[in-house]
Amino acid sequence: MLSFVLVQLGCIVFAFLWFALAVGAIKALQGIGAMAGFMAVLIAFYAVLTVLLARVMTRRLYRRYL
């Protein structure tokens, strides 16, 4: 339970940071295609980050049970 909460909090923090990055990218990127590509990369990175954070927190918190 604790690892789930910590992973979710970590992902929320990263989501806010990515939102700030996306707002800056909107000004730099001209066109829908460039923005769609940028968002696709962020979504893929978010999925990988979520899995990695879950694995790290699970191993750290439940190492003695594994």
DRENDREN-800838 format. One record per residue (C-alpha): residue in three letters; y, x, z. Coordinates in nm, 3 decimals. Layout:
BEGIN
<r><type>ALA</type><north>Y</north><east>X</east><up>Z</up></r>
...
END
This chain:
BEGIN
<r><type>MET</type><north>0.000</north><east>0.000</east><up>0.000</up></r>
<r><type>LEU</type><north>0.242</north><east>0.276</east><up>0.091</up></r>
<r><type>SER</type><north>0.172</north><east>0.468</east><up>-0.228</up></r>
<r><type>PHE</type><north>0.240</north><east>0.154</east><up>-0.434</up></r>
<r><type>VAL</type><north>0.576</north><east>0.101</east><up>-0.264</up></r>
<r><type>LEU</type><north>0.676</north><east>0.466</east><up>-0.305</up></r>
<r><type>VAL</type><north>0.583</north><east>0.468</east><up>-0.674</up></r>
<r><type>GLN</type><north>0.782</north><east>0.150</east><up>-0.733</up></r>
<r><type>LEU</type><north>1.088</north><east>0.288</east><up>-0.552</up></r>
<r><type>GLY</type><north>1.065</north><east>0.612</east><up>-0.750</up></r>
<r><type>CYS</type><north>1.043</north><east>0.421</east><up>-1.077</up></r>
<r><type>ILE</type><north>1.341</north><east>0.204</east><up>-0.985</up></r>
<r><type>VAL</type><north>1.549</north><east>0.515</east><up>-0.921</up></r>
<r><type>PHE</type><north>1.444</north><east>0.662</east><up>-1.255</up></r>
<r><type>ALA</type><north>1.519</north><east>0.332</east><up>-1.428</up></r>
<r><type>PHE</type><north>1.876</north><east>0.339</east><up>-1.299</up></r>
<r><type>LEU</type><north>1.915</north><east>0.698</east><up>-1.413</up></r>
<r><type>TRP</type><north>1.778</north><east>0.609</east><up>-1.757</up></r>
<r><type>PHE</type><north>2.015</north><east>0.315</east><up>-1.777</up></r>
<r><type>ALA</type><north>2.306</north><east>0.550</east><up>-1.720</up></r>
<r><type>LEU</type><north>2.165</north><east>0.779</east><up>-1.988</up></r>
<r><type>ALA</type><north>2.119</north><east>0.487</east><up>-2.227</up></r>
<r><type>VAL</type><north>2.478</north><east>0.372</east><up>-2.179</up></r>
<r><type>GLY</type><north>2.596</north><east>0.718</east><up>-2.279</up></r>
<r><type>ALA</type><north>2.354</north><east>0.721</east><up>-2.573</up></r>
<r><type>ILE</type><north>2.485</north><east>0.387</east><up>-2.702</up></r>
<r><type>LYS</type><north>2.823</north><east>0.548</east><up>-2.751</up></r>
<r><type>ALA</type><north>2.670</north><east>0.854</east><up>-2.919</up></r>
<r><type>LEU</type><north>2.416</north><east>0.675</east><up>-3.141</up></r>
<r><type>GLN</type><north>2.539</north><east>0.464</east><up>-3.426</up></r>
<r><type>GLY</type><north>2.303</north><east>0.194</east><up>-3.547</up></r>
<r><type>ILE</type><north>2.020</north><east>-0.022</east><up>-3.424</up></r>
<r><type>GLY</type><north>1.742</north><east>0.206</east><up>-3.554</up></r>
<r><type>ALA</type><north>1.856</north><east>0.506</east><up>-3.353</up></r>
<r><type>MET</type><north>1.890</north><east>0.300</east><up>-3.038</up></r>
<r><type>ALA</type><north>1.546</north><east>0.138</east><up>-3.089</up></r>
<r><type>GLY</type><north>1.389</north><east>0.483</east><up>-3.126</up></r>
<r><type>PHE</type><north>1.566</north><east>0.606</east><up>-2.815</up></r>
<r><type>MET</type><north>1.445</north><east>0.308</east><up>-2.613</up></r>
<r><type>ALA</type><north>1.087</north><east>0.351</east><up>-2.742</up></r>
<r><type>VAL</type><north>1.086</north><east>0.709</east><up>-2.617</up></r>
<r><type>LEU</type><north>1.221</north><east>0.599</east><up>-2.278</up></r>
<r><type>ILE</type><north>0.957</north><east>0.328</east><up>-2.246</up></r>
<r><type>ALA</type><north>0.676</north><east>0.572</east><up>-2.327</up></r>
<r><type>PHE</type><north>0.818</north><east>0.826</east><up>-2.082</up></r>
<r><type>TYR</type><north>0.844</north><east>0.558</east><up>-1.813</up></r>
<r><type>ALA</type><north>0.477</north><east>0.464</east><up>-1.858</up></r>
<r><type>VAL</type><north>0.364</north><east>0.826</east><up>-1.832</up></r>
<r><type>LEU</type><north>0.587</north><east>0.886</east><up>-1.532</up></r>
<r><type>THR</type><north>0.451</north><east>0.579</east><up>-1.353</up></r>
<r><type>VAL</type><north>0.092</north><east>0.695</east><up>-1.400</up></r>
<r><type>LEU</type><north>0.172</north><east>1.049</east><up>-1.286</up></r>
<r><type>LEU</type><north>0.361</north><east>0.931</east><up>-0.978</up></r>
<r><type>ALA</type><north>0.079</north><east>0.694</east><up>-0.885</up></r>
<r><type>ARG</type><north>-0.179</north><east>0.974</east><up>-0.914</up></r>
<r><type>VAL</type><north>0.028</north><east>1.217</east><up>-0.708</up></r>
<r><type>MET</type><north>0.102</north><east>0.967</east><up>-0.432</up></r>
<r><type>THR</type><north>-0.259</north><east>0.844</east><up>-0.421</up></r>
<r><type>ARG</type><north>-0.397</north><east>1.196</east><up>-0.394</up></r>
<r><type>ARG</type><north>-0.142</north><east>1.295</east><up>-0.132</up></r>
<r><type>LEU</type><north>-0.183</north><east>0.989</east><up>0.089</up></r>
<r><type>TYR</type><north>-0.556</north><east>0.928</east><up>0.048</up></r>
<r><type>ARG</type><north>-0.693</north><east>1.282</east><up>0.003</up></r>
<r><type>ARG</type><north>-0.914</north><east>1.263</east><up>0.312</up></r>
<r><type>TYR</type><north>-1.082</north><east>0.946</east><up>0.184</up></r>
<r><type>LEU</type><north>-1.157</north><east>1.080</east><up>-0.165</up></r>
END
